[in-house]
Amino acid sequence: MSFTTAHPYDLIGADALSQRLFGADFEVLFEGETEFTSGADAQSKLDARRRALDANIGARDSLNPDTFTVAMSKVVTPHGTAIGGGATFARWFAGQTNPTDLANLEFQLPACVELLYPSTNTQDIYGNVTGLGSLRSANVAQKAPVWNIADHTTNFIPQAAYAGVGIFLDQSNCGPGVIRAAAAFNYKAIEGGSILSVSVGWGAFSVSIGGGTLELQKSTPPIYFNI
């Protein structure tokens, strides 16, 4: 996942590396779509979404629906499947503030599949790595890890303009045969107030917030696939 950590917007490069290492596509599921795409097609869609975000200028401190977009990635390797989720914010948005945002990957998987090597990556609008993500809870039993994204703004520059998370699905204990899986990515942006509780589970990610706040949650559709 080191290439995508350094270059989250280079989907053609990620796909070429995945093909070279694993003979598999670097597949991406975008918000509002129901099928993975890869390579040049995925790159074209991502570039168009980023241009649309930056063109739809709204209040710099308001969480309107055009503030950010989400996507999920998948790479099948000989040892398991790498799943990632990311939120991309508009360059004009300057409302990132306390409390932390929350990112969640949720799965439907057999008990034999383990979730390993949680990772996270945040960058400002210039691609500088800002290191604002941390694992909040692995939620092993629910297979639904949650990460904190300690977003904030410095000199009107959002420090988590990109926020990505990842996990590895280890199926080495499952024996031979195809495994049917399902996954989805959720991102909860929060301005003001405080996080009281977080609930997880397949299709059940929710956050209770106290105090005056602005909030916006976006998700990819649930996607079903074989690993």
C-alpha positions in Angstrom: 0.0 0.0 0.0 3.1 2.3 0.1 2.6 3.5 -3.5 -1.0 4.6 -2.9 0.0 6.2 0.4 2.4 8.4 -1.4 0.3 8.8 -4.6 -3.4 8.5 -3.7 -4.5 10.1 -6.9 -2.3 8.1 -9.3 -4.7 5.3 -10.2 -3.0 4.4 -13.4 0.3 4.0 -11.6 -1.3 1.9 -8.8 -2.9 -0.3 -11.4 0.4 -0.8 -13.3 2.2 -1.7 -10.0 -0.6 -4.1 -9.0 -0.4 -5.8 -12.4 3.3 -6.2 -12.1 3.4 -7.5 -8.6 0.2 -9.6 -8.4 -1.2 -9.9 -12.0 -4.4 -8.2 -10.7 -6.2 -4.9 -11.3 -6.2 -2.1 -8.8 -9.9 -1.7 -8.7 -11.8 1.4 -7.5 -15.5 1.8 -6.5 -16.6 5.4 -6.5 -19.4 7.0 -4.5 -22.7 6.5 -6.3 -21.5 3.6 -8.5 -22.1 -0.1 -8.2 -19.1 -1.6 -10.1 -15.4 -1.5 -9.7 -13.3 0.2 -12.4 -9.6 0.3 -12.9 -6.7 1.8 -14.9 -7.4 4.7 -17.3 -11.2 4.5 -16.7 -10.8 4.8 -13.0 -8.3 7.6 -13.4 -10.6 9.5 -15.7 -13.5 9.2 -13.2 -11.3 10.3 -10.3 -10.0 13.4 -12.2 -13.5 14.4 -13.2 -14.7 14.1 -9.6 -11.9 16.2 -8.3 -12.5 18.9 -10.9 -16.2 18.9 -10.0 -15.4 19.3 -6.3 -13.2 22.3 -6.9 -15.6 23.9 -9.3 -18.6 23.7 -7.1 -17.4 26.4 -4.7 -19.6 26.7 -1.6 -19.2 28.3 1.9 -15.7 27.6 3.0 -16.8 26.3 6.4 -20.0 24.5 5.5 -20.4 20.8 5.0 -22.6 20.8 1.9 -22.8 17.7 -0.2 -20.1 19.0 -2.6 -17.5 19.3 0.1 -16.0 15.8 -0.3 -16.4 12.5 -2.2 -15.5 9.0 -1.2 -14.2 5.9 -2.9 -13.0 2.3 -2.1 -10.2 0.3 -3.6 -9.5 -3.5 -3.9 -6.4 -5.5 -4.9 -6.5 -9.3 -4.8 -3.0 -10.8 -4.0 -1.8 -14.4 -3.7 -1.9 -13.9 0.1 -5.2 -12.1 0.6 -7.0 -8.9 -0.4 -6.1 -5.3 0.3 -9.1 -3.0 0.8 -8.8 0.8 1.1 -11.2 3.7 1.5 -10.6 7.4 1.0 -12.3 10.7 1.2 -11.2 13.6 -1.0 -12.2 17.2 0.0 -12.6 20.2 -2.2 -9.5 22.4 -2.3 -11.6 25.5 -1.3 -13.0 23.9 1.9 -11.5 25.4 5.0 -13.8 24.1 7.7 -11.8 21.2 9.0 -11.8 21.4 12.8 -12.4 19.5 16.1 -13.7 17.0 16.8 -12.0 14.3 14.7 -13.7 12.9 11.6 -14.3 9.2 11.5 -13.5 6.7 8.7 -14.9 3.1 8.7 -14.5 0.0 6.5 -17.2 -2.6 7.1 -17.3 -6.2 5.9 -19.3 -9.3 5.6 -16.8 -12.2 5.8 -16.6 -15.7 7.2 -15.0 -16.1 10.6 -11.8 -17.6 9.1 -10.8 -14.3 7.4 -8.7 -12.1 9.6 -8.3 -8.3 9.3 -4.6 -7.3 9.5 -2.3 -4.4 9.0 -4.6 -1.4 9.5 -3.2 1.7 7.9 -4.0 5.3 7.4 -2.8 8.3 5.4 -3.7 12.0 5.3 -2.4 14.7 3.0 -3.0 18.5 2.6 -4.1 20.0 -0.7 -0.4 20.1 -1.9 0.2 16.4 -1.3 2.2 16.8 1.9 1.7 13.9 4.3 0.2 15.2 7.5 -0.1 12.0 9.6 -3.5 12.9 11.2 -5.0 9.4 11.1 -5.1 6.7 13.8 -6.9 3.5 14.5 -9.8 4.2 16.9 -11.1 0.7 17.3 -10.3 -2.6 15.4 -13.8 -3.9 16.1 -12.5 -7.5 15.4 -15.8 -9.2 16.2 -17.8 -6.9 13.9 -15.2 -6.8 11.2 -15.6 -3.1 11.0 -12.5 -1.1 12.0 -12.9 2.7 12.7 -10.2 5.3 12.3 -9.9 8.8 13.8 -9.0 11.5 11.3 -7.7 14.5 13.3 -8.6 17.0 10.6 -7.8 20.7 11.0 -7.1 23.8 8.9 -3.9 25.8 8.9 -3.9 29.2 7.1 -7.1 28.2 5.3 -5.5 25.0 4.0 -7.2 21.7 5.0 -4.6 19.4 6.5 -6.7 16.3 5.7 -7.8 17.2 2.2 -7.2 13.5 1.5 -7.9 10.9 4.2 -7.3 7.3 3.4 -7.5 4.0 5.4 -6.7 0.4 4.6 -6.9 -3.1 5.8 -5.7 -6.5 4.6 -8.1 -9.5 4.5 -6.0 -12.6 5.4 -7.7 -15.8 4.2 -4.9 -18.2 4.9 -6.9 -19.9 7.6 -9.9 -20.5 5.3 -8.7 -23.5 3.3 -9.3 -23.9 -0.4 -12.2 -22.6 -2.4 -13.7 -19.2 -3.3 -14.8 -16.9 -0.5 -17.7 -14.6 -1.0 -17.2 -11.2 0.6 -18.8 -7.8 0.9 -17.4 -4.4 1.8 -18.3 -0.7 2.1 -16.5 2.5 3.2 -18.0 5.2 5.3 -16.7 8.7 6.1 -18.2 11.0 8.7 -17.1 14.6 8.6 -17.8 16.6 11.8 -17.5 20.3 12.7 -18.0 21.2 16.3 -19.6 19.4 19.2 -18.2 16.1 20.6 -18.4 12.4 19.7 -20.5 10.6 22.3 -20.5 7.1 20.8 -19.8 5.1 17.6 -21.8 2.1 16.5 -20.5 -0.4 13.9 -21.6 -3.5 12.0 -22.6 -4.4 8.5 -24.7 -1.5 7.3 -24.9 -0.1 10.8 -22.2 2.6 11.1 -23.5 5.5 13.1 -22.1 8.3 15.2 -23.8 10.1 18.1 -22.7 13.7 18.5 -23.4 16.1 21.3 -23.4 19.9 21.1 -23.8 22.3 18.2 -22.3 20.7 15.1 -22.3 20.4 11.4 -21.9 16.8 10.0 -22.0 15.0 6.7 -21.6 11.2 6.2 -20.9 9.7 2.8 -20.5 6.0 1.9 -19.8 3.8 -1.1 -22.5 1.4 -2.0 -21.9 -2.1 -0.5 -20.1 -4.2 -3.0 -20.0 -8.0 -3.3 -17.0 -9.9 -4.6 -15.0 -13.2 -4.5 -11.6 -13.5 -2.7 
